[in-house]
Structure formats: structure tokens, C-alpha cells
Amino acid sequence: MLSHSYNPYQMVHYPRMIDEYIPADDPVRVLDMLVENLNLQRFEKLCKRRGGGQYHPKMMLKVFLYAYMNNIYTCREIESRLRCDLYFMWLARAEKPDFIAINRFYNLMKQELNEVFTQIVLEFSTNGFISLEVEYNDSTKIESKANKYTFVWKKDVEEWDHERMLEKIKALLEQIDDLIVQEQSSENNQEVEVTPELLAEMISELRNALGQKPAASTKEEKANLEIETQAD
């Protein structure tokens, strides 16, 4: 007998404060505080002038910065994290911009976003929060354009070179832009609409593949199912 019951339809409530799940010393709090204390009036005015959308530009900026620093670069993945990742939910204060809003913000504010990102990364690097390393595609360990830059959190930087870090950040931003351009031009961006009919069809196909009979929902169906089982 199982020691714990499981009801897949039981409602689960988050605590009133998602904050309880975010460690006090987590880098997301450092990033949040840094951005909150920046003078972003020019940034916000530019965003408003360009029609930046319904979401606060400071919130969108934080989300992009945190995504980049966790090696998350595409608008689709950022959209997904805002719906399932507590750290992103906390940072966005439970706002849920969709792909269109996220992509629009990037296209409107790319240059300004990159400028703030560069300065934030430099600040984090000088204080030993992150290092920006090459993810090699082969075993030769030769740096090339094919290799990707990724962040590693809380790794001490023994020899910190300002100019070298700027070069790495520039290469990473070009890498991000390439990914987003590919995403925008991809035909795979069209989402599949999950309808009751589609779910019923998928369940039916799975049951057929697994050789299972459909679950009975009414007394009459249960009685018929018992008869069929006995016949088998």
C-alpha cells in the first residue's frame, strides 16, 4: 500500500509571498536591487516614445538581464520561464508578458538593453559573481566563432581583464541577436492550440498504443466495463 495519496486534481496554492522561496543571498536579488537603484529615466522615456507596450520597461529589463545571465536567450524560452520558474515570476512580480510583447521589447530597445547589460555584467564580474566562459564544441579547445559564450555563477575570476570581458560580452550579444533573428524567421513559432477535441484524440491514441480501455466515468459505464473485463 502506498504511504501517500496523490490527487492530480487537488488545487495547489503558492504562498502569498513567492519571496519565501528565493534565498536571501541569491544573485537574482542582487540584480533586482542593482536595477532598482539605476537611473533609468532615459531608458523608460525611450521605451514609452517607441510604444514599448503595456509592461513596465524596468520589469522587462530585469527579466532580460536575468535570462541572459542564466544562458536563456530566446523570447520563447523567456516567455516559458515567466510561467513556470519561481525566480522569473518573483522578478516580474507575477506579470506574464507573452512572446509578442517580449519580442517587441527586444526589437524596440535592443541597443539600450545591450548597454545596460554590458555594464551590469562588468559590475558582476569585478565582484566575482560571474565569469563568462567559452563552451567548446569540440575537444581541441580552440576559441572560434562557432563556440558559444556561457555564464558561470559565483566562480572567482583570477585574472580579470576589462577589455577582454568587453570582447566576450560583444560576442555574446551577437550570438543572442542571431538566435532571436532565427527565432523570428522560424515557422515553428506558431503554437498548437490545445482544445478538448485534441486532448481527447491524443488520449485515445495513447490508450490504443498502450492497449488500455478508457476509464469509466458513470455507473453504467463501470458496470459495462466490469462485464467486458470478466469476458476477457
Sequence and secondary structure as in RCSB ss.txt:
>XXXX:A:sequence
MLSHSYNPYQMVHYPRMIDEYIPADDPVRVLDMLVENLNLQRFEKLCKRRGGGQYHPKMMLKVFLYAYMNNIYTC
REIESRLRCDLYFMWLARAEKPDFIAINRFYNLMKQELNEVFTQIVLEFSTNGFISLEVEYNDSTKIESKANKYT
FVWKKDVEEWDHERMLEKIKALLEQIDDLIVQEQSSENNQEVEVTPELLAEMISELRNALGQKPAASTKEEKANL
EIETQAD
>XXXX:A:secstr
  SS   TTS     S GGGGS TT HHHHHHHHHHTS  HHHHHHHHHTT  SS HHHHHHHHHHHHHTT  SH
HHHHHHHHH HHHHHHTTT    HHHHHHHHHHHHHHHHHHHHHHHHHHHHTTSEEEEEE SSTT    TTSEEE
EEET   SS  HHHHHHHHHHHHHHHHHHHHHHHH GGGS     HHHHHHHHHHHHHHHT      SHHHHHHH
HHHHHH 
